[in-house]
Amino acid sequence: MTVQDFISKPYPKTLETGRFTWSSPSNIALVKYWGKKEHQIPENSSLSFTLNQCKTITSLSFFKKETDEDFSFEIYLDGDKKEDFKPKIETFFKRIEVYLPFLKTYHFKIETSNTFPHSSGIASSASGMSALALCLMSIERELLEDVSEEFFNKKASFLARLGSGSACRSIEGPIVVWGAHDIIKGSSDLYGEKYPYAVHENFDNYQDTILLVDKGEKQVSSTVGHNLMHGHPFANERFKQAAQHMSRLQITLETGDLDAFIKIVESEALSLHAMMMTSMPYFILMKPNTLEIISKIWHYRKATNSKVCFTLDAGANVHVLYPENEKESVLQFINNELVAYCQNGHYISDQIGFGAQLI
Ligand code: DP6
């Protein structure tokens, strides 16, 4: 599909008022998106596990206004009005207006909440932007004659991408690819697609325990981080590496080779942080406790032959990934040896999930 396919034709129906609620999950990238071109087009394809517990629930209430000159909306987080969220939503609305021409004809009330604590250092942009995109698509579905589920999901992902790149991978599950890649059929720079190939049962209910090492605000916004890949001395090699990792990951997802899986996933996490450390300006988002945890995981894996591994976001928290059959032993290991490195001993137990839901 092309960008043109997402530009709506005049709507055959009208709608005065209404309310939709969606719950949309966060996702954790195994192959990382880091570096983008204009219009939120990624420099490389990425692949993520959709999460199950870490979600944003957003209700969008709306009514027709008298005039349609400006965007009109109010936004609440956990019942509190959030003026500081408005510029981000305004930017989002401006970017998607051409694809949703009804935006200026309504007044919107956006009420949102997250299942994970606000100050957990877990980014809510993927779950938040995808939930809002889905609510807006629910309005468009009412205005159009008939919208297939496939088109609905693709356009929701397309819109979510314009809010925050990784948000386009939060519509479906359990595994989503975003960014055109030769060997992944149907993959596109414009939206996330459900991973189209066979996945070994080793990955069923794959576990992700998120160790909250640093619950503070992000030191560097992802937009600034992505921009630092322009003119980065290692950028081209990094984009090539990501493409190779995608190809290798396809084989490991099929064969269930967890040793190969671990190598790709941990290399991706460290490459992401290596890019941050070698950009100008440079920065280190890992904390001493992040490194302690990584070292403990490596030690535990060597001692027990476990298939546990880690990945990182653009921050200090550690996602501990492991197969379901190791759930008991790895949780014991986390409680015995890793909790000490988490802020106030906090962690979140999650696992691979199946995507957003209309409530
Ligand atoms: C490190 O999707 O937050 O989590 O498109 O600027 O909103 P914007 O960036 P964002 O970047 C996420 C980067 C990452 C890796 C990933 O999720 O693939």
Residues whose N, C-alpha, C, O or C-beta is under 5 A from the ligand:
A	BS01	DP6	A29 V31 K32 Y33 S46 G163 S164 G165 S166 A167 S222 T223 D313 A314
